[in-house]
Amino acid sequence: MAEQREVYKGREIIVRSGEEALAARRGAPPLPGEGVHNDLEVPDLYIDGERIFTVRNAAGAFIASGFAFDPQPLLIDLGRKIIDYKEAGR
């Protein structure tokens, strides 16, 4: 999967997977819980350059650490929900 970018409400969402995700992570400190999954299977989600730790549930949907959202089928959708949440000031 190629890198996917979207600007939503003036904020940049980036989804990287596979080798692109590994290359972007080189030299970056690991996020809590990293290493539990295969790094090539779980894409990375970035919002305005900040990496958001995500996991995939048994149904294949994505969940973001620290946010109590319903699982989302696509990381880009999860990114939009996080932006909406932060914009609402919650």
DSSP file (Angstrom, degrees, kcal/mol; ACC not computed):
  #  RESIDUE AA STRUCTURE BP1 BP2  ACC     N-H-->O    O-->H-N    N-H-->O    O-->H-N    TCO  KAPPA ALPHA  PHI   PSI    X-CA   Y-CA   Z-CA
    1    1 A M              0   0    0      0, 0.0    16,-0.4     0, 0.0    19,-0.2   0.000 360.0 360.0 360.0 132.3    0.0    0.0    0.0
    2    2 A A        -     0   0    0      1,-0.1     2,-0.1    14,-0.1    13,-0.1  -0.345 360.0 -78.4 -77.2 162.7    1.4    3.4   -0.9
    3    3 A E        -     0   0    0     13,-0.1     2,-0.5    -2,-0.1    13,-0.2  -0.393  47.6-150.5 -60.4 136.6    1.4    6.3    1.5
    4    4 A Q  E     -A   15   0A   0     11,-2.7    11,-2.8    -3,-0.1     2,-0.4  -0.956  15.1-175.5-115.8 128.8   -2.0    7.9    1.8
    5    5 A R  E     +A   14   0A   0     -2,-0.5     2,-0.3     9,-0.2     9,-0.2  -0.942   7.4 168.6-125.3 145.7   -2.4   11.6    2.6
    6    6 A E  E     -A   13   0A   0      7,-2.2     7,-3.4    -2,-0.4     2,-0.6  -0.976  26.8-141.2-152.3 141.3   -5.4   13.7    3.3
    7    7 A V  E     -A   12   0A   0     -2,-0.3     2,-0.5     5,-0.2     5,-0.2  -0.934  25.8-179.2-102.5 122.5   -6.0   17.2    4.6
    8    8 A Y  E >   -A   11   0A   0      3,-3.0     3,-1.9    -2,-0.6    -2,-0.1  -0.981  69.1 -18.3-127.6 118.5   -9.0   17.3    6.8
    9    9 A K  T 3  S-     0   0    0     -2,-0.5    -1,-0.1     1,-0.3     3,-0.1   0.859 128.4 -53.2  52.5  39.0  -10.1   20.5    8.5
   10   10 A G  T 3  S+     0   0    0      1,-0.2     2,-0.4    -3,-0.0    -1,-0.3   0.499 117.4 111.3  79.7   4.0   -6.7   22.0    7.8
   11   11 A R  E <   -A    8   0A   0     -3,-1.9    -3,-3.0    36,-0.0     2,-0.5  -0.887  66.1-125.1-112.6 142.4   -4.9   19.1    9.5
   12   12 A E  E     -A    7   0A   0     -2,-0.4    36,-2.9    -5,-0.2     2,-0.5  -0.750  20.5-167.3 -93.2 127.4   -2.7   16.6    7.6
   13   13 A I  E     -AB   6  47A   0     -7,-3.4    -7,-2.2    -2,-0.5     2,-0.4  -0.948   6.9-175.0-110.3 130.2   -3.5   12.9    8.0
   14   14 A I  E     -AB   5  46A   0     32,-2.5    32,-2.7    -2,-0.5     2,-0.5  -0.994   8.9-168.5-127.2 133.0   -0.9   10.4    6.8
   15   15 A V  E     +AB   4  45A   0    -11,-2.8   -11,-2.7    -2,-0.4     2,-0.4  -0.987  12.1 179.8-118.8 122.9   -1.2    6.6    6.7
   16   16 A R  E     + B   0  44A   0     28,-2.1    28,-3.5    -2,-0.5     2,-0.3  -0.947   1.3 178.6-122.4 144.2    1.9    4.6    5.9
   17   17 A S    >>  -     0   0    0    -16,-0.4     3,-1.2    -2,-0.4     4,-0.8  -0.901  43.8  -1.4-137.8 169.0    2.3    0.8    5.7
   18   18 A G  H 3> S-     0   0    0     22,-0.6     4,-1.9    -2,-0.3     3,-0.4  -0.193 125.9  -5.5  57.0-135.9    4.8   -1.8    5.0
   19   19 A E  H 3> S+     0   0    0      1,-0.2     4,-2.6     2,-0.2    -1,-0.3   0.816 133.2  59.6 -63.3 -32.5    8.3   -0.7    4.1
   20   20 A E  H <> S+     0   0    0     -3,-1.2     4,-2.1   -19,-0.2    -1,-0.2   0.909 106.5  47.7 -62.8 -40.9    7.3    3.0    4.1
   21   21 A A  H  X S+     0   0    0     -4,-0.8     4,-1.6    -3,-0.4    -2,-0.2   0.920 112.5  48.4 -65.9 -43.8    6.2    2.7    7.7
   22   22 A L  H  X S+     0   0    0     -4,-1.9     4,-1.1     1,-0.2    -2,-0.2   0.912 111.5  49.8 -63.4 -42.1    9.4    1.0    8.8
   23   23 A A  H  < S+     0   0    0     -4,-2.6     3,-0.4     1,-0.2    -1,-0.2   0.893 110.4  49.9 -64.0 -40.0   11.6    3.6    7.0
   24   24 A A  H  < S+     0   0    0     -4,-2.1    -1,-0.2     1,-0.2    -2,-0.2   0.809 110.8  51.4 -68.2 -29.3    9.7    6.5    8.6
   25   25 A R  H >< S+     0   0    0     -4,-1.6     3,-2.9    -5,-0.1    -1,-0.2   0.679  77.9 118.0 -81.8 -19.2   10.2    4.9   12.1
   26   26 A R  T 3< S+     0   0    0     -4,-1.1    -3,-0.0    -3,-0.4    -4,-0.0  -0.263  88.5   8.7 -55.8 126.7   13.9    4.3   11.8
   27   27 A G  T 3  S+     0   0    0      1,-0.3    -1,-0.3     0, 0.0    -2,-0.1   0.259 102.7 117.2  87.1 -12.4   15.6    6.3   14.6
   28   28 A A  S <  S-     0   0    0     -3,-2.9    -1,-0.3     1,-0.1     3,-0.1  -0.659  73.7-106.7 -87.4 144.1   12.2    7.2   16.2
   29   29 A P        -     0   0    0      0, 0.0    -1,-0.1     0, 0.0     2,-0.0  -0.406  42.0-103.1 -66.9 145.6   11.6    6.0   19.8
   30   30 A P        -     0   0    0      0, 0.0     3,-0.1     0, 0.0    -5,-0.0  -0.350  31.6-122.6 -68.2 149.1    9.1    3.1   20.0
   31   31 A L    >   -     0   0    0      1,-0.1     3,-2.1    -3,-0.1    21,-0.0  -0.555  44.3 -78.3 -84.3 156.3    5.6    3.9   21.1
   32   32 A P  T 3  S+     0   0    0      0, 0.0    -1,-0.1     0, 0.0     3,-0.1  -0.301 119.7  18.5 -55.5 133.5    4.2    2.0   24.2
   33   33 A G  T >  S+     0   0    0      1,-0.3     3,-1.1    -3,-0.1     4,-0.2   0.353  89.6 142.8  88.4  -6.3    3.1   -1.5   23.3
   34   34 A E  T <   +     0   0    0     -3,-2.1    -1,-0.3     1,-0.2    19,-0.0  -0.342  54.3  43.2 -68.6 150.2    5.1   -1.6   20.1
   35   35 A G  T 3  S+     0   0    0      2,-0.2    -1,-0.2    -3,-0.1     4,-0.1   0.267  84.1  98.6  99.0  -9.9    6.7   -4.9   19.1
   36   36 A V  S <  S+     0   0    0     -3,-1.1     2,-0.2     2,-0.1    -2,-0.1   0.784  85.6  40.6 -77.3 -28.0    3.7   -6.9   20.0
   37   37 A H  S    S-     0   0    0     -4,-0.2     2,-0.6     5,-0.0    -2,-0.2  -0.679 102.1 -84.4-116.4 168.8    2.5   -7.1   16.4
   38   38 A N    >>  -     0   0    0     -2,-0.2     3,-1.9     1,-0.2     4,-1.1  -0.654  36.8-141.2 -73.4 119.9    4.3   -7.6   13.1
   39   39 A D  T 34 S+     0   0    0     -2,-0.6   -21,-0.2     1,-0.3    -1,-0.2   0.730  98.6  55.8 -58.0 -24.1    5.5   -4.1   12.1
   40   40 A L  T 34 S+     0   0    0      1,-0.2   -22,-0.6   -23,-0.1    -1,-0.3   0.659 104.5  53.1 -83.6 -14.5    4.6   -4.8    8.4
   41   41 A E  T <4 S+     0   0    0     -3,-1.9    -2,-0.2     1,-0.2    -1,-0.2   0.770  98.9  61.3 -93.1 -27.2    0.9   -5.6    9.2
   42   42 A V  S  < S-     0   0    0     -4,-1.1    -1,-0.2   -24,-0.0    12,-0.1  -0.882  79.4-141.9-106.4 110.5   -0.2   -2.6   11.2
   43   43 A P        -     0   0    0      0, 0.0     2,-0.3     0, 0.0   -26,-0.3  -0.207  19.4-113.3 -65.0 160.3    0.0    0.7    9.2
   44   44 A D  E     -B   16   0A   0    -28,-3.5   -28,-2.1     9,-0.1     2,-0.5  -0.751  21.3-152.1 -96.4 143.1    1.1    3.9   10.9
   45   45 A L  E     -BC  15  52A   0      7,-0.7     7,-3.2    -2,-0.3     2,-0.4  -0.970  13.8-177.3-115.9 128.1   -1.2    6.9   11.5
   46   46 A Y  E     -BC  14  51A   0    -32,-2.7   -32,-2.5    -2,-0.5     2,-0.5  -0.980  10.6-167.6-124.1 137.7    0.2   10.4   11.7
   47   47 A I  E >  S-BC  13  50A   0      3,-2.4     3,-2.0    -2,-0.4   -34,-0.2  -0.982  82.6 -19.8-123.9 118.2   -1.7   13.6   12.4
   48   48 A D  T 3  S-     0   0    0    -36,-2.9    -1,-0.1    -2,-0.5   -35,-0.1   0.868 129.8 -51.6  50.4  41.1    0.2   16.8   11.7
   49   49 A G  T 3  S+     0   0    0    -37,-0.3     2,-0.5     1,-0.2    -1,-0.3   0.327 112.3 120.8  84.1  -7.7    3.4   14.7   12.0
   50   50 A E  E <   -C   47   0A   0     -3,-2.0    -3,-2.4     1,-0.0     2,-0.3  -0.799  61.6-131.6 -93.1 124.3    2.5   13.2   15.3
   51   51 A R  E     -C   46   0A   0     -2,-0.5     2,-0.5    -5,-0.2    -5,-0.2  -0.580  16.0-152.7 -77.7 133.4    2.4    9.4   15.3
   52   52 A I  E     -C   45   0A   0     -7,-3.2    -7,-0.7    -2,-0.3     2,-0.4  -0.924  17.0-126.3-107.4 125.0   -0.7    7.9   16.8
   53   53 A F        +     0   0    0     -2,-0.5    12,-2.6    12,-0.2     2,-0.3  -0.578  38.7 175.0 -73.6 124.8   -0.4    4.4   18.3
   54   54 A T  E     -D   64   0B   0     -2,-0.4     2,-0.3    10,-0.2    10,-0.2  -0.907  17.2-165.5-129.1 156.3   -3.0    2.1   16.8
   55   55 A V  E     -D   63   0B   0      8,-2.3     8,-2.5    -2,-0.3     2,-0.5  -0.933  21.1-124.8-133.9 160.8   -3.9   -1.6   17.0
   56   56 A R  E     -D   62   0B   0     -2,-0.3     6,-0.2     6,-0.2     5,-0.0  -0.919  25.8-140.9-107.3 130.5   -6.2   -3.7   14.9
   57   57 A N    >   -     0   0    0      4,-2.9     3,-1.9    -2,-0.5    -1,-0.0  -0.195  35.9 -88.5 -82.3-179.7   -8.9   -5.7   16.7
   58   58 A A  T 3  S+     0   0    0      1,-0.3    -1,-0.1     2,-0.1    -2,-0.0   0.761 127.9  55.2 -62.1 -25.6  -10.0   -9.2   15.9
   59   59 A A  T 3  S-     0   0    0      2,-0.1    -1,-0.3     1,-0.0     3,-0.1   0.508 119.9-108.3 -85.4  -4.8  -12.6   -7.9   13.3
   60   60 A G  S <  S+     0   0    0     -3,-1.9     2,-0.1     1,-0.3    -2,-0.1   0.462  76.7 130.2  93.3   1.1   -9.8   -6.0   11.5
   61   61 A A        -     0   0    0      1,-0.1    -4,-2.9    13,-0.0     2,-0.3  -0.476  56.5-113.1 -86.8 162.0  -10.9   -2.5   12.5
   62   62 A F  E     -DE  56  72B   0     10,-3.5    10,-2.3    -6,-0.2     2,-0.4  -0.748  25.2-170.8-102.9 143.0   -8.5    0.0   14.0
   63   63 A I  E     -D   55   0B   0     -8,-2.5    -8,-2.3    -2,-0.3     2,-0.4  -0.984  15.7-139.4-128.8 139.2   -8.4    1.5   17.5
   64   64 A A  E >   -D   54   0B   0     -2,-0.4     3,-1.6   -10,-0.2     5,-0.2  -0.857  24.7-115.4-101.5 133.6   -6.3    4.4   18.7
   65   65 A S  T 3  S+     0   0    0    -12,-2.6   -12,-0.2    -2,-0.4     3,-0.1  -0.445  99.9  20.1 -64.5 132.6   -4.6    4.2   22.1
   66   66 A G  T 3  S+     0   0    0      1,-0.2     2,-0.4    -2,-0.2    -1,-0.2   0.437 105.7  94.8  89.6  -0.1   -5.9    6.9   24.5
   67   67 A F    <   -     0   0    0     -3,-1.6     2,-0.7     2,-0.1    -3,-0.2  -0.984  63.2-148.1-127.5 136.5   -9.2    7.5   22.6
   68   68 A A        +     0   0    0     -2,-0.4     2,-0.2    -3,-0.1    -3,-0.1  -0.435  48.9 137.7-101.0  58.4  -12.6    5.8   23.3
   69   69 A F        -     0   0    0     -2,-0.7    -5,-0.1    -5,-0.2     3,-0.1  -0.644  63.1 -96.9 -96.7 157.4  -13.9    5.7   19.8
   70   70 A D        -     0   0    0     -2,-0.2    -1,-0.1     1,-0.1    -8,-0.1  -0.474  58.8 -88.1 -62.3 145.0  -15.8    2.9   18.1
   71   71 A P        -     0   0    0      0, 0.0    -8,-0.2     0, 0.0    -1,-0.1  -0.278  45.9-142.7 -55.3 142.9  -13.3    0.9   16.0
   72   72 A Q  B     -E   62   0B   0    -10,-2.3   -10,-3.5     1,-0.1     6,-0.1  -0.890  11.1-138.5-113.4 141.6  -13.0    2.3   12.5
   73   73 A P  S    S+     0   0    0      0, 0.0     2,-0.4     0, 0.0    -1,-0.1   0.784  90.5  38.8 -69.1 -26.2  -12.6    0.2    9.3
   74   74 A L  S  > S-     0   0    0      1,-0.1     4,-1.7   -12,-0.1     3,-0.3  -0.960  73.2-135.7-127.3 142.9   -9.9    2.5    7.9
   75   75 A L  H  > S+     0   0    0     -2,-0.4     4,-2.6     1,-0.2     5,-0.2   0.854 107.4  59.2 -63.0 -33.8   -7.1    4.4    9.6
   76   76 A I  H  > S+     0   0    0      1,-0.2     4,-1.9     2,-0.2    -1,-0.2   0.886 105.4  49.7 -63.2 -37.2   -8.0    7.6    7.6
   77   77 A D  H  > S+     0   0    0     -3,-0.3     4,-2.0     2,-0.2    -1,-0.2   0.893 109.5  51.2 -65.8 -40.2  -11.5    7.5    9.2
   78   78 A L  H  X S+     0   0    0     -4,-1.7     4,-2.2     1,-0.2    -2,-0.2   0.901 107.6  53.3 -63.6 -40.7   -9.9    7.1   12.6
   79   79 A G  H  X S+     0   0    0     -4,-2.6     4,-2.2     1,-0.2    -1,-0.2   0.902 107.6  50.8 -59.7 -42.2   -7.7   10.1   11.9
   80   80 A R  H  X S+     0   0    0     -4,-1.9     4,-2.6     1,-0.2    -1,-0.2   0.903 109.1  51.1 -62.8 -41.2  -10.8   12.2   11.1
   81   81 A K  H  X S+     0   0    0     -4,-2.0     4,-2.4     2,-0.2    -1,-0.2   0.899 109.4  50.3 -63.8 -40.4  -12.5   11.1   14.3
   82   82 A I  H  X S+     0   0    0     -4,-2.2     4,-2.6     2,-0.2     5,-0.2   0.918 111.2  48.6 -64.0 -43.3   -9.4   12.1   16.3
   83   83 A I  H  X S+     0   0    0     -4,-2.2     4,-2.6     2,-0.2    -2,-0.2   0.928 111.8  49.0 -62.8 -45.3   -9.3   15.5   14.6
   84   84 A D  H  X S+     0   0    0     -4,-2.6     4,-1.8     1,-0.2    -2,-0.2   0.913 112.0  49.9 -59.1 -42.8  -13.0   16.1   15.2
   85   85 A Y  H  <>S+     0   0    0     -4,-2.4     5,-1.6     1,-0.2     4,-0.4   0.931 113.3  44.2 -62.6 -47.7  -12.6   15.1   18.9
   86   86 A K  H ><5S+     0   0    0     -4,-2.6     3,-1.1     1,-0.2    -1,-0.2   0.873 111.3  54.5 -66.9 -36.3   -9.6   17.5   19.4
   87   87 A E  H 3<5S+     0   0    0     -4,-2.6    -1,-0.2     1,-0.3    -2,-0.2   0.843 103.4  55.9 -65.5 -33.5  -11.4   20.3   17.6
   88   88 A A  T 3<5S-     0   0    0     -4,-1.8    -1,-0.3    -5,-0.2    -2,-0.2   0.577 112.5-123.7 -75.6  -8.7  -14.4   19.9   19.9
   89   89 A G  T < 5       0   0    0     -3,-1.1    -3,-0.2    -4,-0.4    -2,-0.1   0.775 360.0 360.0  74.6  27.1  -12.0   20.5   22.8
   90   90 A R      <       0   0    0     -5,-1.6    -4,-0.1     0, 0.0    -1,-0.1   0.464 360.0 360.0 -85.6 360.0  -12.9   17.3   24.6
